[in-house]
Amino acid sequence: MAILEFEPVTEDDRVIHWRAEVLERAGYAREDVLLLALDPHVDLHLALDLVQHGCPHETALQILV
């Protein structure tokens, strides 16, 4: 189930929706997905790399925000 249950209308909406889906698949908690997806300063690639290399999600969140 997608974390964001809305139909993206604008390009910004589509980007946020896509970021949320990617973060959700990477295993971030729901509230963290929203925080990270909505913040344009969060590096999505870093968010994924951290957890793919064994960093706990809680630690990754502290690094990212």
PDB file of N, CA, C and O in Angstrom:
ATOM      1  N   MET A   1       0.843  -1.175   0.000  1.00  0.00           N
ATOM      2  CA  MET A   1       0.000   0.000   0.000  1.00  0.00           C
ATOM      3  C   MET A   1       0.889   1.239   0.000  1.00  0.00           C
ATOM      4  O   MET A   1       1.816   1.341   0.803  1.00  0.00           O
ATOM      5  N   ALA A   2       0.615   2.153  -0.874  1.00  0.00           N
ATOM      6  CA  ALA A   2       1.409   3.372  -0.971  1.00  0.00           C
ATOM      7  C   ALA A   2       1.161   4.258   0.238  1.00  0.00           C
ATOM      8  O   ALA A   2       0.041   4.369   0.737  1.00  0.00           O
ATOM      9  N   ILE A   3       2.228   4.880   0.688  1.00  0.00           N
ATOM     10  CA  ILE A   3       2.149   5.755   1.856  1.00  0.00           C
ATOM     11  C   ILE A   3       1.306   6.992   1.569  1.00  0.00           C
ATOM     12  O   ILE A   3       0.592   7.477   2.447  1.00  0.00           O
ATOM     13  N   LEU A   4       1.384   7.496   0.361  1.00  0.00           N
ATOM     14  CA  LEU A   4       0.620   8.681  -0.010  1.00  0.00           C
ATOM     15  C   LEU A   4      -0.517   8.268  -0.925  1.00  0.00           C
ATOM     16  O   LEU A   4      -0.299   7.902  -2.080  1.00  0.00           O
ATOM     17  N   GLU A   5      -1.709   8.327  -0.410  1.00  0.00           N
ATOM     18  CA  GLU A   5      -2.889   7.899  -1.149  1.00  0.00           C
ATOM     19  C   GLU A   5      -3.563   9.104  -1.797  1.00  0.00           C
ATOM     20  O   GLU A   5      -4.636   9.524  -1.365  1.00  0.00           O
ATOM     21  N   PHE A   6      -2.944   9.650  -2.817  1.00  0.00           N
ATOM     22  CA  PHE A   6      -3.557  10.746  -3.548  1.00  0.00           C
ATOM     23  C   PHE A   6      -3.103  10.676  -4.994  1.00  0.00           C
ATOM     24  O   PHE A   6      -2.092  10.054  -5.320  1.00  0.00           O
ATOM     25  N   GLU A   7      -3.858  11.315  -5.835  1.00  0.00           N
ATOM     26  CA  GLU A   7      -3.525  11.361  -7.254  1.00  0.00           C
ATOM     27  C   GLU A   7      -2.680  12.603  -7.498  1.00  0.00           C
ATOM     28  O   GLU A   7      -3.172  13.723  -7.365  1.00  0.00           O
ATOM     29  N   PRO A   8      -1.400  12.411  -7.858  1.00  0.00           N
ATOM     30  CA  PRO A   8      -0.551  13.572  -8.111  1.00  0.00           C
ATOM     31  C   PRO A   8      -1.088  14.405  -9.266  1.00  0.00           C
ATOM     32  O   PRO A   8      -1.456  13.872 -10.313  1.00  0.00           O
ATOM     33  N   VAL A   9      -1.128  15.708  -9.065  1.00  0.00           N
ATOM     34  CA  VAL A   9      -1.658  16.611 -10.079  1.00  0.00           C
ATOM     35  C   VAL A   9      -0.527  17.411 -10.719  1.00  0.00           C
ATOM     36  O   VAL A   9      -0.412  17.472 -11.943  1.00  0.00           O
ATOM     37  N   THR A  10       0.290  18.011  -9.893  1.00  0.00           N
ATOM     38  CA  THR A  10       1.378  18.832 -10.404  1.00  0.00           C
ATOM     39  C   THR A  10       2.660  18.013 -10.494  1.00  0.00           C
ATOM     40  O   THR A  10       2.736  16.896  -9.983  1.00  0.00           O
ATOM     41  N   GLU A  11       3.648  18.578 -11.140  1.00  0.00           N
ATOM     42  CA  GLU A  11       4.950  17.908 -11.219  1.00  0.00           C
ATOM     43  C   GLU A  11       5.549  17.756  -9.826  1.00  0.00           C
ATOM     44  O   GLU A  11       6.150  16.725  -9.524  1.00  0.00           O
ATOM     45  N   ASP A  12       5.397  18.759  -8.978  1.00  0.00           N
ATOM     46  CA  ASP A  12       5.883  18.654  -7.599  1.00  0.00           C
ATOM     47  C   ASP A  12       5.202  17.509  -6.864  1.00  0.00           C
ATOM     48  O   ASP A  12       5.855  16.771  -6.127  1.00  0.00           O
ATOM     49  N   ASP A  13       3.895  17.353  -7.056  1.00  0.00           N
ATOM     50  CA  ASP A  13       3.153  16.240  -6.453  1.00  0.00           C
ATOM     51  C   ASP A  13       3.718  14.902  -6.917  1.00  0.00           C
ATOM     52  O   ASP A  13       3.904  13.986  -6.115  1.00  0.00           O
ATOM     53  N   ARG A  14       3.989  14.797  -8.207  1.00  0.00           N
ATOM     54  CA  ARG A  14       4.509  13.538  -8.758  1.00  0.00           C
ATOM     55  C   ARG A  14       5.883  13.208  -8.171  1.00  0.00           C
ATOM     56  O   ARG A  14       6.175  12.047  -7.884  1.00  0.00           O
ATOM     57  N   VAL A  15       6.712  14.215  -7.996  1.00  0.00           N
ATOM     58  CA  VAL A  15       8.040  13.992  -7.422  1.00  0.00           C
ATOM     59  C   VAL A  15       7.928  13.534  -5.974  1.00  0.00           C
ATOM     60  O   VAL A  15       8.598  12.582  -5.575  1.00  0.00           O
ATOM     61  N   ILE A  16       7.096  14.195  -5.190  1.00  0.00           N
ATOM     62  CA  ILE A  16       6.914  13.813  -3.780  1.00  0.00           C
ATOM     63  C   ILE A  16       6.353  12.401  -3.692  1.00  0.00           C
ATOM     64  O   ILE A  16       6.816  11.600  -2.880  1.00  0.00           O
ATOM     65  N   HIS A  17       5.370  12.092  -4.510  1.00  0.00           N
ATOM     66  CA  HIS A  17       4.754  10.761  -4.514  1.00  0.00           C
ATOM     67  C   HIS A  17       5.793   9.697  -4.858  1.00  0.00           C
ATOM     68  O   HIS A  17       5.859   8.656  -4.204  1.00  0.00           O
ATOM     69  N   TRP A  18       6.599   9.957  -5.880  1.00  0.00           N
ATOM     70  CA  TRP A  18       7.644   9.008  -6.284  1.00  0.00           C
ATOM     71  C   TRP A  18       8.682   8.837  -5.176  1.00  0.00           C
ATOM     72  O   TRP A  18       9.078   7.714  -4.864  1.00  0.00           O
ATOM     73  N   ARG A  19       9.126   9.950  -4.580  1.00  0.00           N
ATOM     74  CA  ARG A  19      10.104   9.867  -3.487  1.00  0.00           C
ATOM     75  C   ARG A  19       9.552   9.021  -2.332  1.00  0.00           C
ATOM     76  O   ARG A  19      10.263   8.190  -1.768  1.00  0.00           O
ATOM     77  N   ALA A  20       8.290   9.241  -1.992  1.00  0.00           N
ATOM     78  CA  ALA A  20       7.667   8.483  -0.905  1.00  0.00           C
ATOM     79  C   ALA A  20       7.632   6.991  -1.224  1.00  0.00           C
ATOM     80  O   ALA A  20       7.916   6.166  -0.355  1.00  0.00           O
ATOM     81  N   GLU A  21       7.290   6.643  -2.445  1.00  0.00           N
ATOM     82  CA  GLU A  21       7.246   5.232  -2.838  1.00  0.00           C
ATOM     83  C   GLU A  21       8.631   4.593  -2.733  1.00  0.00           C
ATOM     84  O   GLU A  21       8.762   3.471  -2.242  1.00  0.00           O
ATOM     85  N   VAL A  22       9.654   5.299  -3.189  1.00  0.00           N
ATOM     86  CA  VAL A  22      11.014   4.771  -3.150  1.00  0.00           C
ATOM     87  C   VAL A  22      11.469   4.581  -1.706  1.00  0.00           C
ATOM     88  O   VAL A  22      12.048   3.549  -1.368  1.00  0.00           O
ATOM     89  N   LEU A  23      11.214   5.555  -0.868  1.00  0.00           N
ATOM     90  CA  LEU A  23      11.617   5.469   0.546  1.00  0.00           C
ATOM     91  C   LEU A  23      10.847   4.367   1.274  1.00  0.00           C
ATOM     92  O   LEU A  23      11.402   3.667   2.122  1.00  0.00           O
ATOM     93  N   GLU A  24       9.578   4.222   0.940  1.00  0.00           N
ATOM     94  CA  GLU A  24       8.762   3.168   1.547  1.00  0.00           C
ATOM     95  C   GLU A  24       9.323   1.785   1.179  1.00  0.00           C
ATOM     96  O   GLU A  24       9.430   0.907   2.034  1.00  0.00           O
ATOM     97  N   ARG A  25       9.678   1.602  -0.094  1.00  0.00           N
ATOM     98  CA  ARG A  25      10.258   0.329  -0.531  1.00  0.00           C
ATOM     99  C   ARG A  25      11.601   0.057   0.148  1.00  0.00           C
ATOM    100  O   ARG A  25      11.982  -1.098   0.336  1.00  0.00           O
ATOM    101  N   ALA A  26      12.312   1.117   0.511  1.00  0.00           N
ATOM    102  CA  ALA A  26      13.601   0.964   1.179  1.00  0.00           C
ATOM    103  C   ALA A  26      13.442   0.614   2.658  1.00  0.00           C
ATOM    104  O   ALA A  26      14.424   0.322   3.339  1.00  0.00           O
ATOM    105  N   GLY A  27      12.194   0.645   3.155  1.00  0.00           N
ATOM    106  CA  GLY A  27      11.936   0.200   4.515  1.00  0.00           C
ATOM    107  C   GLY A  27      11.839   1.277   5.573  1.00  0.00           C
ATOM    108  O   GLY A  27      11.784   0.969   6.764  1.00  0.00           O
ATOM    109  N   TYR A  28      11.816   2.531   5.164  1.00  0.00           N
ATOM    110  CA  TYR A  28      11.668   3.605   6.144  1.00  0.00           C
ATOM    111  C   TYR A  28      10.273   3.563   6.743  1.00  0.00           C
ATOM    112  O   TYR A  28       9.314   3.172   6.077  1.00  0.00           O
ATOM    113  N   ALA A  29      10.162   3.968   8.007  1.00  0.00           N
ATOM    114  CA  ALA A  29       8.869   4.018   8.701  1.00  0.00           C
ATOM    115  C   ALA A  29       7.981   5.071   8.049  1.00  0.00           C
ATOM    116  O   ALA A  29       8.475   6.033   7.460  1.00  0.00           O
ATOM    117  N   ARG A  30       6.666   4.884   8.158  1.00  0.00           N
ATOM    118  CA  ARG A  30       5.697   5.774   7.504  1.00  0.00           C
ATOM    119  C   ARG A  30       5.942   7.245   7.815  1.00  0.00           C
ATOM    120  O   ARG A  30       5.978   8.075   6.906  1.00  0.00           O
ATOM    121  N   GLU A  31       6.109   7.570   9.088  1.00  0.00           N
ATOM    122  CA  GLU A  31       6.294   8.977   9.450  1.00  0.00           C
ATOM    123  C   GLU A  31       7.625   9.515   8.911  1.00  0.00           C
ATOM    124  O   GLU A  31       7.731  10.696   8.578  1.00  0.00           O
ATOM    125  N   ASP A  32       8.629   8.654   8.825  1.00  0.00           N
ATOM    126  CA  ASP A  32       9.925   9.060   8.272  1.00  0.00           C
ATOM    127  C   ASP A  32       9.838   9.249   6.764  1.00  0.00           C
ATOM    128  O   ASP A  32      10.468  10.148   6.207  1.00  0.00           O
ATOM    129  N   VAL A  33       9.059   8.403   6.109  1.00  0.00           N
ATOM    130  CA  VAL A  33       8.863   8.526   4.663  1.00  0.00           C
ATOM    131  C   VAL A  33       8.285   9.904   4.339  1.00  0.00           C
ATOM    132  O   VAL A  33       8.758  10.585   3.430  1.00  0.00           O
ATOM    133  N   LEU A  34       7.280  10.299   5.074  1.00  0.00           N
ATOM    134  CA  LEU A  34       6.658  11.605   4.830  1.00  0.00           C
ATOM    135  C   LEU A  34       7.641  12.738   5.068  1.00  0.00           C
ATOM    136  O   LEU A  34       7.735  13.663   4.260  1.00  0.00           O
ATOM    137  N   LEU A  35       8.367  12.673   6.160  1.00  0.00           N
ATOM    138  CA  LEU A  35       9.348  13.699   6.484  1.00  0.00           C
ATOM    139  C   LEU A  35      10.401  13.815   5.380  1.00  0.00           C
ATOM    140  O   LEU A  35      10.707  14.918   4.927  1.00  0.00           O
ATOM    141  N   LEU A  36      10.947  12.695   4.956  1.00  0.00           N
ATOM    142  CA  LEU A  36      12.013  12.690   3.964  1.00  0.00           C
ATOM    143  C   LEU A  36      11.508  13.045   2.567  1.00  0.00           C
ATOM    144  O   LEU A  36      12.178  13.772   1.833  1.00  0.00           O
ATOM    145  N   ALA A  37      10.342  12.541   2.200  1.00  0.00           N
ATOM    146  CA  ALA A  37       9.816  12.787   0.855  1.00  0.00           C
ATOM    147  C   ALA A  37       9.436  14.251   0.658  1.00  0.00           C
ATOM    148  O   ALA A  37       9.581  14.790  -0.439  1.00  0.00           O
ATOM    149  N   LEU A  38       8.958  14.884   1.702  1.00  0.00           N
ATOM    150  CA  LEU A  38       8.506  16.271   1.594  1.00  0.00           C
ATOM    151  C   LEU A  38       9.642  17.283   1.655  1.00  0.00           C
ATOM    152  O   LEU A  38       9.461  18.439   1.271  1.00  0.00           O
ATOM    153  N   ASP A  39      10.801  16.868   2.131  1.00  0.00           N
ATOM    154  CA  ASP A  39      11.932  17.794   2.270  1.00  0.00           C
ATOM    155  C   ASP A  39      12.790  17.740   1.006  1.00  0.00           C
ATOM    156  O   ASP A  39      13.472  16.742   0.772  1.00  0.00           O
ATOM    157  N   PRO A  40      12.769  18.785   0.197  1.00  0.00           N
ATOM    158  CA  PRO A  40      13.535  18.757  -1.055  1.00  0.00           C
ATOM    159  C   PRO A  40      15.047  18.776  -0.841  1.00  0.00           C
ATOM    160  O   PRO A  40      15.805  18.532  -1.780  1.00  0.00           O
ATOM    161  N   HIS A  41      15.492  19.061   0.374  1.00  0.00           N
ATOM    162  CA  HIS A  41      16.922  19.097   0.661  1.00  0.00           C
ATOM    163  C   HIS A  41      17.490  17.725   1.026  1.00  0.00           C
ATOM    164  O   HIS A  41      18.706  17.553   1.104  1.00  0.00           O
ATOM    165  N   VAL A  42      16.607  16.752   1.248  1.00  0.00           N
ATOM    166  CA  VAL A  42      17.059  15.398   1.579  1.00  0.00           C
ATOM    167  C   VAL A  42      17.524  14.714   0.298  1.00  0.00           C
ATOM    168  O   VAL A  42      16.790  14.650  -0.688  1.00  0.00           O
ATOM    169  N   ASP A  43      18.740  14.209   0.326  1.00  0.00           N
ATOM    170  CA  ASP A  43      19.326  13.507  -0.822  1.00  0.00           C
ATOM    171  C   ASP A  43      18.763  12.086  -0.857  1.00  0.00           C
ATOM    172  O   ASP A  43      19.113  11.248  -0.026  1.00  0.00           O
ATOM    173  N   LEU A  44      17.901  11.831  -1.814  1.00  0.00           N
ATOM    174  CA  LEU A  44      17.242  10.526  -1.915  1.00  0.00           C
ATOM    175  C   LEU A  44      18.253   9.407  -2.145  1.00  0.00           C
ATOM    176  O   LEU A  44      18.123   8.324  -1.573  1.00  0.00           O
ATOM    177  N   HIS A  45      19.245   9.661  -2.969  1.00  0.00           N
ATOM    178  CA  HIS A  45      20.259   8.639  -3.242  1.00  0.00           C
ATOM    179  C   HIS A  45      21.031   8.294  -1.969  1.00  0.00           C
ATOM    180  O   HIS A  45      21.331   7.126  -1.725  1.00  0.00           O
ATOM    181  N   LEU A  46      21.347   9.286  -1.169  1.00  0.00           N
ATOM    182  CA  LEU A  46      22.032   9.030   0.093  1.00  0.00           C
ATOM    183  C   LEU A  46      21.130   8.243   1.036  1.00  0.00           C
ATOM    184  O   LEU A  46      21.588   7.327   1.719  1.00  0.00           O
ATOM    185  N   ALA A  47      19.848   8.598   1.074  1.00  0.00           N
ATOM    186  CA  ALA A  47      18.895   7.886   1.932  1.00  0.00           C
ATOM    187  C   ALA A  47      18.857   6.398   1.593  1.00  0.00           C
ATOM    188  O   ALA A  47      18.795   5.550   2.483  1.00  0.00           O
ATOM    189  N   LEU A  48      18.894   6.096   0.306  1.00  0.00           N
ATOM    190  CA  LEU A  48      18.874   4.700  -0.127  1.00  0.00           C
ATOM    191  C   LEU A  48      20.213   4.020   0.121  1.00  0.00           C
ATOM    192  O   LEU A  48      20.259   2.886   0.599  1.00  0.00           O
ATOM    193  N   ASP A  49      21.304   4.710  -0.203  1.00  0.00           N
ATOM    194  CA  ASP A  49      22.644   4.134  -0.016  1.00  0.00           C
ATOM    195  C   ASP A  49      22.907   3.792   1.442  1.00  0.00           C
ATOM    196  O   ASP A  49      23.486   2.748   1.742  1.00  0.00           O
ATOM    197  N   LEU A  50      22.487   4.661   2.342  1.00  0.00           N
ATOM    198  CA  LEU A  50      22.739   4.409   3.760  1.00  0.00           C
ATOM    199  C   LEU A  50      22.138   3.077   4.205  1.00  0.00           C
ATOM    200  O   LEU A  50      22.823   2.255   4.814  1.00  0.00           O
ATOM    201  N   VAL A  51      20.861   2.868   3.902  1.00  0.00           N
ATOM    202  CA  VAL A  51      20.224   1.630   4.362  1.00  0.00           C
ATOM    203  C   VAL A  51      20.707   0.415   3.570  1.00  0.00           C
ATOM    204  O   VAL A  51      20.763  -0.692   4.107  1.00  0.00           O
ATOM    205  N   GLN A  52      21.057   0.615   2.298  1.00  0.00           N
ATOM    206  CA  GLN A  52      21.568  -0.510   1.502  1.00  0.00           C
ATOM    207  C   GLN A  52      22.933  -0.974   2.004  1.00  0.00           C
ATOM    208  O   GLN A  52      23.323  -2.123   1.795  1.00  0.00           O
ATOM    209  N   HIS A  53      23.651  -0.075   2.664  1.00  0.00           N
ATOM    210  CA  HIS A  53      24.959  -0.438   3.206  1.00  0.00           C
ATOM    211  C   HIS A  53      24.903  -0.770   4.696  1.00  0.00           C
ATOM    212  O   HIS A  53      25.932  -0.789   5.370  1.00  0.00           O
ATOM    213  N   GLY A  54      23.701  -1.032   5.207  1.00  0.00           N
ATOM    214  CA  GLY A  54      23.548  -1.549   6.551  1.00  0.00           C
ATOM    215  C   GLY A  54      23.298  -0.531   7.641  1.00  0.00           C
ATOM    216  O   GLY A  54      23.245  -0.901   8.814  1.00  0.00           O
ATOM    217  N   CYS A  55      23.143   0.722   7.304  1.00  0.00           N
ATOM    218  CA  CYS A  55      22.866   1.741   8.309  1.00  0.00           C
ATOM    219  C   CYS A  55      21.424   1.568   8.798  1.00  0.00           C
ATOM    220  O   CYS A  55      20.506   1.476   7.983  1.00  0.00           O
ATOM    221  N   PRO A  56      21.218   1.522  10.110  1.00  0.00           N
ATOM    222  CA  PRO A  56      19.840   1.432  10.610  1.00  0.00           C
ATOM    223  C   PRO A  56      19.032   2.655  10.169  1.00  0.00           C
ATOM    224  O   PRO A  56      19.572   3.755  10.052  1.00  0.00           O
ATOM    225  N   HIS A  57      17.749   2.453   9.928  1.00  0.00           N
ATOM    226  CA  HIS A  57      16.903   3.536   9.441  1.00  0.00           C
ATOM    227  C   HIS A  57      16.904   4.730  10.397  1.00  0.00           C
ATOM    228  O   HIS A  57      16.894   5.878   9.954  1.00  0.00           O
ATOM    229  N   GLU A  58      16.915   4.469  11.690  1.00  0.00           N
ATOM    230  CA  GLU A  58      16.885   5.556  12.672  1.00  0.00           C
ATOM    231  C   GLU A  58      18.154   6.412  12.551  1.00  0.00           C
ATOM    232  O   GLU A  58      18.085   7.638  12.626  1.00  0.00           O
ATOM    233  N   THR A  59      19.300   5.769  12.365  1.00  0.00           N
ATOM    234  CA  THR A  59      20.559   6.487  12.218  1.00  0.00           C
ATOM    235  C   THR A  59      20.573   7.237  10.892  1.00  0.00           C
ATOM    236  O   THR A  59      21.021   8.382  10.834  1.00  0.00           O
ATOM    237  N   ALA A  60      20.094   6.611   9.843  1.00  0.00           N
ATOM    238  CA  ALA A  60      20.024   7.262   8.537  1.00  0.00           C
ATOM    239  C   ALA A  60      19.180   8.521   8.613  1.00  0.00           C
ATOM    240  O   ALA A  60      19.540   9.548   8.038  1.00  0.00           O
ATOM    241  N   LEU A  61      18.075   8.449   9.310  1.00  0.00           N
ATOM    242  CA  LEU A  61      17.199   9.610   9.460  1.00  0.00           C
ATOM    243  C   LEU A  61      17.937  10.752  10.154  1.00  0.00           C
ATOM    244  O   LEU A  61      17.803  11.907   9.752  1.00  0.00           O
ATOM    245  N   GLN A  62      18.709  10.442  11.185  1.00  0.00           N
ATOM    246  CA  GLN A  62      19.470  11.465  11.899  1.00  0.00           C
ATOM    247  C   GLN A  62      20.507  12.102  10.983  1.00  0.00           C
ATOM    248  O   GLN A  62      20.756  13.304  11.074  1.00  0.00           O
ATOM    249  N   ILE A  63      21.101  11.327  10.118  1.00  0.00           N
ATOM    250  CA  ILE A  63      22.102  11.840   9.177  1.00  0.00           C
ATOM    251  C   ILE A  63      21.434  12.740   8.136  1.00  0.00           C
ATOM    252  O   ILE A  63      21.986  13.775   7.763  1.00  0.00           O
ATOM    253  N   LEU A  64      20.267  12.353   7.674  1.00  0.00           N
ATOM    254  CA  LEU A  64      19.606  13.025   6.559  1.00  0.00           C
ATOM    255  C   LEU A  64      18.928  14.333   6.913  1.00  0.00           C
ATOM    256  O   LEU A  64      18.855  15.237   6.080  1.00  0.00           O
ATOM    257  N   VAL A  65      18.434  14.447   8.132  1.00  0.00           N
ATOM    258  CA  VAL A  65      17.694  15.685   8.488  1.00  0.00           C
ATOM    259  C   VAL A  65      18.459  16.557   9.449  1.00  0.00           C
ATOM    260  O   VAL A  65      17.975  17.619   9.838  1.00  0.00           O
TER     261      VAL A  65
END
